[in-house]
Amino acid sequence: MTLLIILACVFGAVAIMLVLGERYGKPMSSEQQTKFSKISWVLVFVILLAAIVREVV
């Protein structure tokens, strides 16, 4: 029963984010998209490296 409550809360939160994002969100410029794509590659690499180090230690 607890799992169903947690799932309902997660789906409710996602629905709220979707509605608010559609209503108040604005499209990103190509400069912002380029900047975020470069930063995201670095962050993904750092997270993967941290996970590998954590498993080794």
C-alpha positions as CSV (number, residue, x, y, z in Angstrom):
1,M,0.0,0.0,0.0
2,T,2.8,2.4,0.8
3,L,4.4,1.8,-2.6
4,L,1.1,2.8,-4.3
5,I,1.0,6.0,-2.3
6,I,4.6,6.8,-3.2
7,L,3.9,6.1,-6.9
8,A,0.8,8.3,-6.8
9,C,2.9,11.1,-5.3
10,V,5.6,10.8,-7.9
11,F,3.1,10.8,-10.8
12,G,1.3,13.7,-9.2
13,A,4.5,15.7,-9.0
14,V,5.5,14.9,-12.6
15,A,2.0,16.0,-13.7
16,I,2.4,19.3,-11.9
17,M,5.8,19.9,-13.3
18,L,4.5,19.2,-16.8
19,V,1.6,21.6,-16.5
20,L,3.7,24.3,-15.0
21,G,6.5,23.8,-17.5
22,E,4.0,24.0,-20.4
23,R,2.4,27.2,-19.0
24,Y,5.4,29.2,-17.7
25,G,8.3,27.7,-19.6
26,K,10.1,29.5,-22.4
27,P,12.2,28.0,-25.2
28,M,15.9,28.1,-24.8
29,S,18.1,29.9,-27.3
30,S,20.6,27.9,-29.3
31,E,23.4,29.5,-27.2
32,Q,21.9,28.2,-24.0
33,Q,21.4,24.7,-25.5
34,T,25.0,24.6,-26.6
35,K,26.2,25.7,-23.2
36,F,24.1,23.2,-21.3
37,S,25.0,20.3,-23.7
38,K,28.7,21.0,-23.0
39,I,28.2,21.2,-19.2
40,S,26.0,18.0,-19.2
41,W,28.8,15.9,-20.8
42,V,31.2,17.0,-18.1
43,L,28.7,16.3,-15.3
44,V,27.9,12.9,-16.7
45,F,31.6,12.0,-16.9
46,V,32.1,13.2,-13.3
47,I,29.2,11.2,-12.0
48,L,30.3,8.1,-13.8
49,L,33.9,8.5,-12.5
50,A,32.6,9.1,-9.0
51,A,30.5,5.9,-9.2
52,I,33.4,3.9,-10.4
53,V,35.6,5.2,-7.6
54,R,32.9,4.5,-5.1
55,E,32.6,0.9,-6.2
56,V,36.3,0.3,-6.2
57,V,36.7,1.7,-2.7
